[in-house]
Amino acid sequence: MIADNLKKLLIFFKLSITNKKFSSYFFFFIVSLSFWFLTVLSKTHETTIVIPVSYYNYPNDLIAVDSLLDYIEVRVKSSGISIVTFNLFNNSQIDLNLNLANSKPKGNNTELFFNLNSNRQKISFILGPSFEILDVSPSKINLNFAKRANKYVPIDLEYDITLKQSFWFSSKISMSSNKVLIFGEQDALDLIDNISTSKLVITNLDTSCFRSVPLNIPEGIFCNSSDVFVDIKVGSYVEDNILKKVSIRNLEADYNLKLFPSNVVITLRVSKENFSLLETDFLEIFVDASRLMNQKYLEVKFEKLPNGVKIERIYPNQLEYLLIKD
């Protein structure tokens, strides 16, 4: 349909060029339309103009409870050309200094307010001398503020990270900060125990990385940071099995303890740079004989596990025993 209208307009334009009589009519039509348009613009009109409002110098000890009014409507009288020009080219806004606002108590809160009639000079300056201001709506801007409280809360990192095969976290995932300072009304802060992050999702990770993760700040709460940096260290590992004799600790004198079996198989994951550790006697495996009372099995425990080494499995991890009095 649009294509058909364009075709008709092109035909009309071609006719206006090729047909001299029609061209003359078209010329006079354009001239008449221009005079009519200029006549309309030169006349005085009444209209409503919307002017944005911005605020500055927020009180350090107060916090806005409700959303602040972001525009005012001004009823004006002016020429059509002034109105059109203002709407097309003027992007000015009225700036209100909160330090200069009037204030009064409102329950437990504080109400800041501006009487716009006393700010007509600012509005008039924005509009220009060709405008006559008839009315300003609203005539008064009321802003509800509450006493500003703050507290530190822990950051809860939400993540779903999968590693490529034969890779592991070479150290615990860390954040640039474990706590964050939040601001708001005291009643609202009392309901917040922590701030969570957006979920960090990474699949098949095989290199260490540093990521910025946004914080989920509840509505009506302000924060000294919008995100947190997360440090993720990963590396490749080697898995190996070693056979280890189980030692016995805390056995009472005059007793002997037999373990079944006396050796266990330990599956270790070791970072490649620490692979040489497997050739040393770095690990102590034992059972605690002080826990013999009313137990059928003793749990296998370990000590002296260095960094870069992880016990994946101990088999068996519980041992039968026979207690013999000498």
C-alpha positions, 0 to 999 in steps of 0.5 A: 500500500505504501509502495502504491502511494509512493507511485501515485506521488511520483506520478503527481510530481512528474505531471507537475513537471511535464504538464505546464498547466498542472505545474502552475496550479501546484506552484500556487498550491505550495505558495498558498500552503506556505503563507497559511503555515506562516500565518498560523505560526505567527498567531498566539497560541496556548499550549502545555510544555513539559520541562524535565526536573533534575536534583543535586546536592542530595543530603548525606544523612537522608535517602529518598523514600519515593521516586522523585518527580522528574518533570513539570508541566507549564501552561504557556502563551506564545507564538506558534513559531516560538512553540515549535522552535522550543519543542524541536531544539530546546533540551533544557531542564530545571535544576533544583538544589536540595540544600535550598529546599524547604523542609518539615517533619513528616512522621519519622521522615523528613519532607523537602519541598519546593514552591514552584511559584518562587522558581518561576524566574528559572522556568522563565529563563528556560522558556525565553522572553517570548513565552508568557507563563499561565500556570505551573503544575504542580505548583509545589514539589514534595519529596519524602526522605527518610533518615539514611542508615548503613551497614556492611553485609557479606556478598554471596557469590552465585555461580555454576562453573564446570571445568574441562576434563582433567582440570580443577580449581587450583585454589578457592574462588575469591572475590575482590571484597567479601562484604559490601556497604549498603544504605537505606531506611533502617527497617529495610536494612534490618531485613537484609543479611547478605547481597547475592550476585547475579549467577556466574555461568562458565562451561568447560573452563580450562584457564584461570580468569578474572570476571566482574559480576553484578550485585543484585541490589534490592529495590530501595537499597543503595550500595557503594558498589554495583559489582564485584570482581571474581578471581578463578584459578584453575589448572590441570591435574594428574590422578594416581593411586598409591598404596599406604600402610595405616598407622595406629594412634592413641592406643592404650598401653598393654593393648595391641590392635590388628587392622583388616586390611592394614593397607589402603589404596589412596587416589590422589589428584596432584597438580602437574607442577607438584607431581614429584610429590608422589615420589615422597612420603608426604602423607600420613594415614592413620586410625584413632584408637581412642574411638574404639568404644562400641564401634565396629569400624575405625575411620581412616584419617589423613594428615600433612596434605600439601597444597596442590594435592587432593585426596579423591578417594580412600579405599577402604575408608573404614577398617575392621579391627581386632583388639588384643590385650598383651 
